[in-house]
């Protein structure tokens, strides 16, 4: 079964781009060449700041969809691998103490 990854890129304007792929090196090269997405094409250069190998493409796609919905703070906690902060940010604001 082919490997797959979910990844986050940091764009030159400070925004984040989340995607998934079965060929991480090739996909990163596409982003750097302005061929992968309109979002990253307008925000070059981009830098890989997070990637996680997933069991298959379907699960990588599902992880991408989940992370895209997250706040900037939550994405930054994931990038920093700050699991306690990520867990805290996952709570509804009224339950954060």
Biopython code that builds the backbone (N, CA, C, O; Angstrom):
import numpy as np
from Bio.PDB.StructureBuilder import StructureBuilder

atoms = [
    (1, "UNK", "N", (0.849, -1.178, 0.000)),
    (1, "UNK", "CA", (0.000, 0.000, 0.000)),
    (1, "UNK", "C", (0.899, 1.247, 0.000)),
    (1, "UNK", "O", (1.847, 1.318, 0.781)),
    (2, "UNK", "N", (0.613, 2.222, -0.859)),
    (2, "UNK", "CA", (1.465, 3.413, -0.914)),
    (2, "UNK", "C", (1.363, 4.253, 0.350)),
    (2, "UNK", "O", (0.308, 4.352, 0.977)),
    (3, "UNK", "N", (2.482, 4.845, 0.700)),
    (3, "UNK", "CA", (2.495, 5.739, 1.848)),
    (3, "UNK", "C", (1.800, 7.043, 1.477)),
    (3, "UNK", "O", (1.665, 7.379, 0.301)),
    (4, "UNK", "N", (1.365, 7.767, 2.495)),
    (4, "UNK", "CA", (0.733, 9.061, 2.270)),
    (4, "UNK", "C", (1.096, 9.977, 3.431)),
    (4, "UNK", "O", (1.422, 9.513, 4.524)),
    (5, "UNK", "N", (1.036, 11.262, 3.185)),
    (5, "UNK", "CA", (1.360, 12.245, 4.199)),
    (5, "UNK", "C", (0.312, 13.349, 4.224)),
    (5, "UNK", "O", (-0.294, 13.681, 3.205)),
    (6, "UNK", "N", (0.120, 13.899, 5.396)),
    (6, "UNK", "CA", (-0.566, 15.173, 5.557)),
    (6, "UNK", "C", (0.558, 16.153, 5.892)),
    (6, "UNK", "O", (1.488, 15.807, 6.621)),
    (7, "UNK", "N", (0.475, 17.379, 5.361)),
    (7, "UNK", "CA", (1.572, 18.327, 5.568)),
    (7, "UNK", "C", (1.035, 19.747, 5.701)),
    (7, "UNK", "O", (-0.076, 20.056, 5.269)),
    (8, "UNK", "N", (1.854, 20.601, 6.309)),
    (8, "UNK", "CA", (1.556, 22.020, 6.430)),
    (8, "UNK", "C", (2.758, 22.784, 5.902)),
    (8, "UNK", "O", (3.903, 22.491, 6.246)),
    (9, "UNK", "N", (2.476, 23.766, 5.063)),
    (9, "UNK", "CA", (3.497, 24.668, 4.550)),
    (9, "UNK", "C", (3.299, 26.040, 5.157)),
    (9, "UNK", "O", (2.169, 26.483, 5.361)),
    (10, "UNK", "N", (4.396, 26.709, 5.445)),
    (10, "UNK", "CA", (4.357, 28.107, 5.838)),
    (10, "UNK", "C", (4.644, 28.920, 4.583)),
    (10, "UNK", "O", (5.653, 28.707, 3.912)),
    (11, "UNK", "N", (3.753, 29.849, 4.274)),
    (11, "UNK", "CA", (3.881, 30.654, 3.056)),
    (11, "UNK", "C", (4.576, 31.978, 3.366)),
    (11, "UNK", "O", (4.664, 32.383, 4.525)),
    (12, "UNK", "N", (5.065, 32.644, 2.330)),
    (12, "UNK", "CA", (5.828, 33.879, 2.510)),
    (12, "UNK", "C", (5.023, 34.995, 3.162)),
    (12, "UNK", "O", (5.606, 35.905, 3.750)),
    (13, "UNK", "N", (3.699, 34.944, 3.071)),
    (13, "UNK", "CA", (2.866, 35.975, 3.695)),
    (13, "UNK", "C", (2.480, 35.620, 5.130)),
    (13, "UNK", "O", (1.707, 36.342, 5.759)),
    (14, "UNK", "N", (3.011, 34.516, 5.649)),
    (14, "UNK", "CA", (2.725, 34.099, 7.016)),
    (14, "UNK", "C", (1.537, 33.163, 7.147)),
    (14, "UNK", "O", (1.253, 32.685, 8.246)),
    (15, "UNK", "N", (0.842, 32.892, 6.063)),
    (15, "UNK", "CA", (-0.298, 31.975, 6.101)),
    (15, "UNK", "C", (0.194, 30.539, 6.064)),
    (15, "UNK", "O", (1.361, 30.269, 5.777)),
    (16, "UNK", "N", (-0.716, 29.629, 6.359)),
    (16, "UNK", "CA", (-0.416, 28.198, 6.302)),
    (16, "UNK", "C", (-1.251, 27.552, 5.211)),
    (16, "UNK", "O", (-2.389, 27.945, 4.952)),
    (17, "UNK", "N", (-0.656, 26.551, 4.578)),
    (17, "UNK", "CA", (-1.351, 25.753, 3.576)),
    (17, "UNK", "C", (-1.275, 24.305, 4.042)),
    (17, "UNK", "O", (-0.194, 23.816, 4.371)),
    (18, "UNK", "N", (-2.398, 23.622, 4.074)),
    (18, "UNK", "CA", (-2.446, 22.216, 4.485)),
    (18, "UNK", "C", (-2.826, 21.366, 3.288)),
    (18, "UNK", "O", (-3.739, 21.708, 2.536)),
    (19, "UNK", "N", (-2.117, 20.249, 3.112)),
    (19, "UNK", "CA", (-2.412, 19.352, 2.002)),
    (19, "UNK", "C", (-2.094, 17.911, 2.354)),
    (19, "UNK", "O", (-1.672, 17.598, 3.467)),
    (20, "UNK", "N", (-2.308, 17.040, 1.374)),
    (20, "UNK", "CA", (-1.943, 15.629, 1.535)),
    (20, "UNK", "C", (-1.389, 15.134, 0.207)),
    (20, "UNK", "O", (-1.677, 15.698, -0.848)),
    (21, "UNK", "N", (-0.595, 14.080, 0.273)),
    (21, "UNK", "CA", (0.046, 13.552, -0.930)),
    (21, "UNK", "C", (0.551, 12.137, -0.682)),
    (21, "UNK", "O", (0.675, 11.697, 0.461)),
    (22, "UNK", "N", (0.838, 11.441, -1.764)),
    (22, "UNK", "CA", (1.503, 10.139, -1.663)),
    (22, "UNK", "C", (2.983, 10.246, -2.042)),
    (22, "UNK", "O", (3.724, 9.271, -1.923)),
    (23, "UNK", "N", (3.412, 11.423, -2.496)),
    (23, "UNK", "CA", (4.818, 11.637, -2.850)),
    (23, "UNK", "C", (5.222, 13.013, -2.326)),
    (23, "UNK", "O", (5.090, 14.012, -3.034)),
    (24, "UNK", "N", (5.704, 13.067, -1.106)),
    (24, "UNK", "CA", (5.961, 14.326, -0.424)),
    (24, "UNK", "C", (7.020, 15.172, -1.143)),
    (24, "UNK", "O", (6.807, 16.364, -1.364)),
    (25, "UNK", "N", (8.134, 14.580, -1.502)),
    (25, "UNK", "CA", (9.199, 15.350, -2.161)),
    (25, "UNK", "C", (8.718, 15.960, -3.476)),
    (25, "UNK", "O", (8.982, 17.130, -3.754)),
    (26, "UNK", "N", (8.023, 15.181, -4.271)),
    (26, "UNK", "CA", (7.505, 15.667, -5.553)),
    (26, "UNK", "C", (6.491, 16.789, -5.343)),
    (26, "UNK", "O", (6.519, 17.799, -6.046)),
    (27, "UNK", "N", (5.604, 16.608, -4.381)),
    (27, "UNK", "CA", (4.570, 17.616, -4.121)),
    (27, "UNK", "C", (5.197, 18.915, -3.625)),
    (27, "UNK", "O", (4.756, 19.994, -4.020)),
    (28, "UNK", "N", (6.201, 18.838, -2.780)),
    (28, "UNK", "CA", (6.880, 20.047, -2.307)),
    (28, "UNK", "C", (7.554, 20.782, -3.452)),
    (28, "UNK", "O", (7.524, 22.011, -3.516)),
    (29, "UNK", "N", (8.164, 20.024, -4.357)),
    (29, "UNK", "CA", (8.781, 20.637, -5.536)),
    (29, "UNK", "C", (7.725, 21.329, -6.399)),
    (29, "UNK", "O", (7.970, 22.413, -6.930)),
    (30, "UNK", "N", (6.559, 20.712, -6.538)),
    (30, "UNK", "CA", (5.471, 21.337, -7.288)),
    (30, "UNK", "C", (5.063, 22.661, -6.641)),
    (30, "UNK", "O", (4.874, 23.663, -7.330)),
    (31, "UNK", "N", (4.931, 22.658, -5.326)),
    (31, "UNK", "CA", (4.576, 23.900, -4.631)),
    (31, "UNK", "C", (5.635, 24.973, -4.880)),
    (31, "UNK", "O", (5.295, 26.109, -5.208)),
    (32, "UNK", "N", (6.909, 24.627, -4.728)),
    (32, "UNK", "CA", (7.992, 25.599, -4.913)),
    (32, "UNK", "C", (8.042, 26.133, -6.345)),
    (32, "UNK", "O", (8.447, 27.273, -6.572)),
    (33, "UNK", "N", (7.634, 25.312, -7.301)),
    (33, "UNK", "CA", (7.630, 25.726, -8.710)),
    (33, "UNK", "C", (6.347, 26.457, -9.097)),
    (33, "UNK", "O", (6.193, 26.874, -10.245)),
    (34, "UNK", "N", (5.425, 26.615, -8.145)),
    (34, "UNK", "CA", (4.173, 27.311, -8.418)),
    (34, "UNK", "C", (3.178, 26.494, -9.209)),
    (34, "UNK", "O", (2.287, 27.056, -9.845)),
    (35, "UNK", "N", (3.311, 25.166, -9.184)),
    (35, "UNK", "CA", (2.457, 24.290, -9.983)),
    (35, "UNK", "C", (1.404, 23.540, -9.169)),
    (35, "UNK", "O", (0.529, 22.900, -9.753)),
    (36, "UNK", "N", (1.464, 23.601, -7.845)),
    (36, "UNK", "CA", (0.602, 22.730, -7.040)),
    (36, "UNK", "C", (-0.741, 23.356, -6.698)),
    (36, "UNK", "O", (-1.762, 22.670, -6.736)),
    (37, "UNK", "N", (-0.766, 24.631, -6.366)),
    (37, "UNK", "CA", (-2.034, 25.265, -5.988)),
    (37, "UNK", "C", (-1.933, 26.768, -6.225)),
    (37, "UNK", "O", (-0.852, 27.353, -6.159)),
    (38, "UNK", "N", (-3.072, 27.371, -6.498)),
    (38, "UNK", "CA", (-3.096, 28.822, -6.669)),
    (38, "UNK", "C", (-2.704, 29.535, -5.380)),
    (38, "UNK", "O", (-2.059, 30.582, -5.418)),
    (39, "UNK", "N", (-3.096, 28.965, -4.232)),
    (39, "UNK", "CA", (-2.786, 29.582, -2.939)),
    (39, "UNK", "C", (-1.282, 29.720, -2.763)),
    (39, "UNK", "O", (-0.787, 30.813, -2.492)),
    (40, "UNK", "N", (-0.557, 28.629, -2.913)),
    (40, "UNK", "CA", (0.886, 28.690, -2.681)),
    (40, "UNK", "C", (1.599, 29.400, -3.827)),
    (40, "UNK", "O", (2.638, 30.022, -3.608)),
    (41, "UNK", "N", (1.070, 29.322, -5.027)),
    (41, "UNK", "CA", (1.696, 29.992, -6.177)),
    (41, "UNK", "C", (1.820, 31.496, -5.926)),
    (41, "UNK", "O", (2.810, 32.115, -6.317)),
    (42, "UNK", "N", (0.814, 32.079, -5.274)),
    (42, "UNK", "CA", (0.807, 33.519, -5.000)),
    (42, "UNK", "C", (1.561, 33.865, -3.715)),
    (42, "UNK", "O", (1.661, 35.038, -3.356)),
    (43, "UNK", "N", (2.094, 32.854, -3.017)),
    (43, "UNK", "CA", (2.726, 33.102, -1.725)),
    (43, "UNK", "C", (4.094, 32.429, -1.615)),
    (43, "UNK", "O", (4.469, 31.957, -0.542)),
    (44, "UNK", "N", (4.822, 32.386, -2.695)),
    (44, "UNK", "CA", (6.146, 31.766, -2.706)),
    (44, "UNK", "C", (7.171, 32.690, -2.064)),
    (44, "UNK", "O", (7.010, 33.910, -2.102)),
    (45, "UNK", "N", (8.219, 32.128, -1.476)),
    (45, "UNK", "CA", (8.475, 30.702, -1.317)),
    (45, "UNK", "C", (7.672, 30.121, -0.145)),
    (45, "UNK", "O", (7.163, 30.842, 0.713)),
    (46, "UNK", "N", (7.585, 28.807, -0.151)),
    (46, "UNK", "CA", (6.913, 28.098, 0.935)),
    (46, "UNK", "C", (7.925, 27.196, 1.635)),
    (46, "UNK", "O", (8.941, 26.807, 1.058)),
    (47, "UNK", "N", (7.624, 26.877, 2.881)),
    (47, "UNK", "CA", (8.519, 26.021, 3.664)),
    (47, "UNK", "C", (7.693, 24.942, 4.352)),
    (47, "UNK", "O", (6.646, 25.229, 4.932)),
    (48, "UNK", "N", (8.159, 23.716, 4.286)),
    (48, "UNK", "CA", (7.505, 22.613, 4.988)),
    (48, "UNK", "C", (7.757, 22.781, 6.477)),
    (48, "UNK", "O", (8.905, 22.814, 6.920)),
    (49, "UNK", "N", (6.668, 22.888, 7.257)),
    (49, "UNK", "CA", (6.818, 23.061, 8.706)),
    (49, "UNK", "C", (6.256, 21.883, 9.501)),
    (49, "UNK", "O", (6.520, 21.753, 10.696)),
    (50, "UNK", "N", (5.479, 21.023, 8.833)),
    (50, "UNK", "CA", (4.927, 19.852, 9.507)),
    (50, "UNK", "C", (4.584, 18.807, 8.463)),
    (50, "UNK", "O", (4.069, 19.128, 7.392)),
    (51, "UNK", "N", (4.874, 17.557, 8.784)),
    (51, "UNK", "CA", (4.375, 16.441, 7.971)),
    (51, "UNK", "C", (4.230, 15.226, 8.868)),
    (51, "UNK", "O", (4.998, 15.021, 9.808)),
    (52, "UNK", "N", (3.238, 14.440, 8.553)),
    (52, "UNK", "CA", (3.007, 13.204, 9.296)),
    (52, "UNK", "C", (2.622, 12.117, 8.309)),
    (52, "UNK", "O", (1.714, 12.289, 7.494)),
    (53, "UNK", "N", (3.319, 11.008, 8.393)),
    (53, "UNK", "CA", (2.986, 9.878, 7.543)),
    (53, "UNK", "C", (1.696, 9.243, 8.034)),
    (53, "UNK", "O", (1.479, 9.093, 9.236)),
    (54, "UNK", "N", (0.854, 8.877, 7.095)),
    (54, "UNK", "CA", (-0.437, 8.274, 7.395)),
    (54, "UNK", "C", (-0.486, 6.880, 6.761)),
    (54, "UNK", "O", (0.260, 6.598, 5.824)),
    (55, "UNK", "N", (-1.357, 6.016, 7.268)),
    (55, "UNK", "CA", (-1.429, 4.652, 6.737)),
    (55, "UNK", "C", (-1.815, 4.569, 5.255)),
    (55, "UNK", "O", (-1.366, 3.671, 4.544)),
    (56, "UNK", "N", (-2.644, 5.503, 4.795)),
    (56, "UNK", "CA", (-3.063, 5.469, 3.390)),
    (56, "UNK", "C", (-3.566, 6.851, 2.973)),
    (56, "UNK", "O", (-3.694, 7.753, 3.800)),
    (57, "UNK", "N", (-3.845, 6.999, 1.688)),
    (57, "UNK", "CA", (-4.258, 8.289, 1.136)),
    (57, "UNK", "C", (-5.582, 8.772, 1.735)),
    (57, "UNK", "O", (-5.744, 9.965, 1.994)),
    (58, "UNK", "N", (-6.510, 7.873, 1.952)),
    (58, "UNK", "CA", (-7.812, 8.259, 2.500)),
    (58, "UNK", "C", (-7.643, 8.897, 3.875)),
    (58, "UNK", "O", (-8.250, 9.928, 4.165)),
    (59, "UNK", "N", (-6.822, 8.287, 4.715)),
    (59, "UNK", "CA", (-6.622, 8.837, 6.053)),
    (59, "UNK", "C", (-5.844, 10.153, 6.010)),
    (59, "UNK", "O", (-6.080, 11.043, 6.828)),
    (60, "UNK", "N", (-4.925, 10.275, 5.064)),
    (60, "UNK", "CA", (-4.203, 11.539, 4.906)),
    (60, "UNK", "C", (-5.166, 12.641, 4.469)),
    (60, "UNK", "O", (-5.080, 13.770, 4.953)),
    (61, "UNK", "N", (-6.076, 12.322, 3.562)),
    (61, "UNK", "CA", (-7.080, 13.285, 3.110)),
    (61, "UNK", "C", (-7.992, 13.706, 4.260)),
    (61, "UNK", "O", (-8.306, 14.887, 4.411)),
    (62, "UNK", "N", (-8.412, 12.741, 5.064)),
    (62, "UNK", "CA", (-9.273, 13.055, 6.212)),
    (62, "UNK", "C", (-8.544, 13.940, 7.220)),
    (62, "UNK", "O", (-9.137, 14.861, 7.782)),
    (63, "UNK", "N", (-7.265, 13.666, 7.449)),
    (63, "UNK", "CA", (-6.475, 14.493, 8.366)),
    (63, "UNK", "C", (-6.332, 15.910, 7.803)),
    (63, "UNK", "O", (-6.422, 16.886, 8.547)),
    (64, "UNK", "N", (-6.109, 16.021, 6.495)),
    (64, "UNK", "CA", (-6.021, 17.341, 5.856)),
    (64, "UNK", "C", (-7.307, 18.132, 6.074)),
    (64, "UNK", "O", (-7.265, 19.301, 6.456)),
    (65, "UNK", "N", (-8.437, 17.498, 5.832)),
    (65, "UNK", "CA", (-9.729, 18.176, 5.992)),
    (65, "UNK", "C", (-9.935, 18.641, 7.425)),
    (65, "UNK", "O", (-10.475, 19.722, 7.662)),
    (66, "UNK", "N", (-9.505, 17.824, 8.380)),
    (66, "UNK", "CA", (-9.644, 18.190, 9.788)),
    (66, "UNK", "C", (-8.757, 19.390, 10.128)),
    (66, "UNK", "O", (-9.225, 20.360, 10.723)),
    (67, "UNK", "N", (-7.482, 19.323, 9.754)),
    (67, "UNK", "CA", (-6.528, 20.375, 10.108)),
    (67, "UNK", "C", (-6.903, 21.698, 9.422)),
    (67, "UNK", "O", (-6.722, 22.765, 10.010)),
    (68, "UNK", "N", (-7.414, 21.642, 8.207)),
    (68, "UNK", "CA", (-7.805, 22.876, 7.511)),
    (68, "UNK", "C", (-8.857, 23.662, 8.283)),
    (68, "UNK", "O", (-8.935, 24.883, 8.142)),
    (69, "UNK", "N", (-9.654, 22.998, 9.083)),
    (69, "UNK", "CA", (-10.706, 23.667, 9.866)),
    (69, "UNK", "C", (-10.161, 24.298, 11.148)),
    (69, "UNK", "O", (-10.846, 25.102, 11.780)),
    (70, "UNK", "N", (-8.959, 23.948, 11.528)),
    (70, "UNK", "CA", (-8.402, 24.405, 12.792)),
    (70, "UNK", "C", (-8.019, 25.875, 12.750)),
    (70, "UNK", "O", (-7.774, 26.446, 11.687)),
    (71, "UNK", "N", (-7.975, 26.471, 13.936)),
    (71, "UNK", "CA", (-7.504, 27.846, 14.083)),
    (71, "UNK", "C", (-5.991, 27.886, 13.842)),
    (71, "UNK", "O", (-5.308, 26.862, 13.856)),
    (72, "UNK", "N", (-5.502, 29.095, 13.624)),
    (72, "UNK", "CA", (-4.065, 29.281, 13.464)),
    (72, "UNK", "C", (-3.316, 28.805, 14.717)),
    (72, "UNK", "O", (-2.273, 28.159, 14.614)),
    (73, "UNK", "N", (-3.847, 29.123, 15.878)),
    (73, "UNK", "CA", (-3.201, 28.719, 17.136)),
    (73, "UNK", "C", (-3.091, 27.202, 17.246)),
    (73, "UNK", "O", (-2.069, 26.673, 17.683)),
    (74, "UNK", "N", (-4.134, 26.524, 16.855)),
    (74, "UNK", "CA", (-4.133, 25.066, 16.931)),
    (74, "UNK", "C", (-3.124, 24.475, 15.944)),
    (74, "UNK", "O", (-2.419, 23.521, 16.274)),
    (75, "UNK", "N", (-3.052, 25.043, 14.728)),
    (75, "UNK", "CA", (-2.052, 24.580, 13.751)),
    (75, "UNK", "C", (-0.645, 24.817, 14.273)),
    (75, "UNK", "O", (0.232, 23.969, 14.107)),
    (76, "UNK", "N", (-0.422, 25.966, 14.905)),
    (76, "UNK", "CA", (0.912, 26.266, 15.428)),
    (76, "UNK", "C", (1.285, 25.341, 16.580)),
    (76, "UNK", "O", (2.457, 25.001, 16.741)),
    (77, "UNK", "N", (0.317, 24.934, 17.374)),
    (77, "UNK", "CA", (0.587, 23.958, 18.441)),
    (77, "UNK", "C", (0.970, 22.614, 17.827)),
    (77, "UNK", "O", (1.864, 21.934, 18.332)),
    (78, "UNK", "N", (0.303, 22.229, 16.750)),
    (78, "UNK", "CA", (0.643, 20.981, 16.059)),
    (78, "UNK", "C", (2.049, 21.058, 15.477)),
    (78, "UNK", "O", (2.839, 20.126, 15.623)),
    (79, "UNK", "N", (2.358, 22.167, 14.821)),
    (79, "UNK", "CA", (3.682, 22.357, 14.227)),
    (79, "UNK", "C", (4.764, 22.273, 15.301)),
    (79, "UNK", "O", (5.818, 21.676, 15.085)),
    (80, "UNK", "N", (4.495, 22.876, 16.458)),
    (80, "UNK", "CA", (5.461, 22.879, 17.569)),
    (80, "UNK", "C", (5.453, 21.569, 18.356)),
    (80, "UNK", "O", (6.266, 21.377, 19.260)),
    (81, "UNK", "N", (4.537, 20.679, 18.011)),
    (81, "UNK", "CA", (4.359, 19.415, 18.729)),
    (81, "UNK", "C", (4.105, 19.661, 20.216)),
    (81, "UNK", "O", (4.591, 18.929, 21.078)),
    (82, "UNK", "N", (3.337, 20.704, 20.488)),
    (82, "UNK", "CA", (2.953, 21.042, 21.859)),
    (82, "UNK", "C", (1.604, 20.375, 22.133)),
    (82, "UNK", "O", (0.552, 20.993, 21.976)),
    (83, "UNK", "N", (1.649, 19.118, 22.539)),
    (83, "UNK", "CA", (0.445, 18.298, 22.676)),
    (83, "UNK", "C", (-0.475, 18.800, 23.785)),
    (83, "UNK", "O", (-1.696, 18.695, 23.672)),
    (84, "UNK", "N", (0.105, 19.348, 24.862)),
    (84, "UNK", "CA", (-0.735, 19.879, 25.942)),
    (84, "UNK", "C", (-1.528, 21.094, 25.453)),
    (84, "UNK", "O", (-2.725, 21.204, 25.718)),
    (85, "UNK", "N", (-0.869, 21.995, 24.748)),
    (85, "UNK", "CA", (-1.563, 23.168, 24.222)),
    (85, "UNK", "C", (-2.603, 22.753, 23.187)),
    (85, "UNK", "O", (-3.711, 23.289, 23.172)),
    (86, "UNK", "N", (-2.258, 21.812, 22.333)),
    (86, "UNK", "CA", (-3.199, 21.340, 21.317)),
    (86, "UNK", "C", (-4.450, 20.755, 21.977)),
    (86, "UNK", "O", (-5.572, 21.010, 21.540)),
    (87, "UNK", "N", (-4.241, 19.976, 23.022)),
    (87, "UNK", "CA", (-5.372, 19.395, 23.759)),
    (87, "UNK", "C", (-6.226, 20.492, 24.396)),
    (87, "UNK", "O", (-7.455, 20.418, 24.371)),
    (88, "UNK", "N", (-5.577, 21.508, 24.967)),
    (88, "UNK", "CA", (-6.294, 22.617, 25.592)),
    (88, "UNK", "C", (-7.081, 23.406, 24.540)),
    (88, "UNK", "O", (-8.236, 23.760, 24.775)),
    (89, "UNK", "N", (-6.473, 23.684, 23.391)),
    (89, "UNK", "CA", (-7.145, 24.434, 22.327)),
    (89, "UNK", "C", (-8.302, 23.657, 21.707)),
    (89, "UNK", "O", (-9.208, 24.246, 21.117)),
    (90, "UNK", "N", (-8.269, 22.342, 21.842)),
    (90, "UNK", "CA", (-9.346, 21.513, 21.294)),
    (90, "UNK", "C", (-10.628, 21.648, 22.106)),
    (90, "UNK", "O", (-11.713, 21.315, 21.630)),
    (91, "UNK", "N", (-10.496, 22.139, 23.337)),
    (91, "UNK", "CA", (-11.679, 22.327, 24.182)),
    (91, "UNK", "C", (-12.429, 23.584, 23.765)),
    (91, "UNK", "O", (-11.842, 24.525, 23.230)),
    (92, "UNK", "N", (-13.710, 23.588, 24.011)),
    (92, "UNK", "CA", (-14.502, 24.794, 23.784)),
    (92, "UNK", "C", (-14.001, 25.874, 24.736)),
    (92, "UNK", "O", (-13.624, 25.572, 25.868)),
    (93, "UNK", "N", (-13.993, 27.138, 24.289)),
    (93, "UNK", "CA", (-13.454, 28.212, 25.130)),
    (93, "UNK", "C", (-14.005, 28.252, 26.543)),
    (93, "UNK", "O", (-13.260, 28.549, 27.478)),
    (94, "UNK", "N", (-15.278, 27.964, 26.728)),
    (94, "UNK", "CA", (-15.841, 28.043, 28.082)),
    (94, "UNK", "C", (-15.308, 26.939, 29.008)),
    (94, "UNK", "O", (-15.479, 27.013, 30.225)),
    (95, "UNK", "N", (-14.658, 25.910, 28.428)),
    (95, "UNK", "CA", (-14.115, 24.820, 29.238)),
    (95, "UNK", "C", (-12.601, 24.902, 29.393)),
    (95, "UNK", "O", (-12.001, 24.018, 30.003)),
    (96, "UNK", "N", (-11.973, 25.945, 28.855)),
    (96, "UNK", "CA", (-10.530, 26.108, 28.970)),
    (96, "UNK", "C", (-10.192, 26.758, 30.302)),
    (96, "UNK", "O", (-10.550, 27.908, 30.556)),
    (97, "UNK", "N", (-9.506, 26.014, 31.139)),
    (97, "UNK", "CA", (-9.077, 26.553, 32.446)),
    (97, "UNK", "C", (-7.684, 26.115, 32.753)),
    (97, "UNK", "O", (-7.145, 26.463, 33.804)),
]
sb = StructureBuilder()
sb.init_structure("model")
sb.init_model(0)
sb.init_chain("A")
sb.init_seg("    ")
for serial, (resi, resn, name, xyz) in enumerate(atoms, 1):
    if name == "N":
        sb.init_residue(resn, " ", resi, " ")
    sb.init_atom(name, np.array(xyz, "f"), 0.0, 1.0, " ", f" {name:<3s}", serial, name[0])
structure = sb.get_structure()
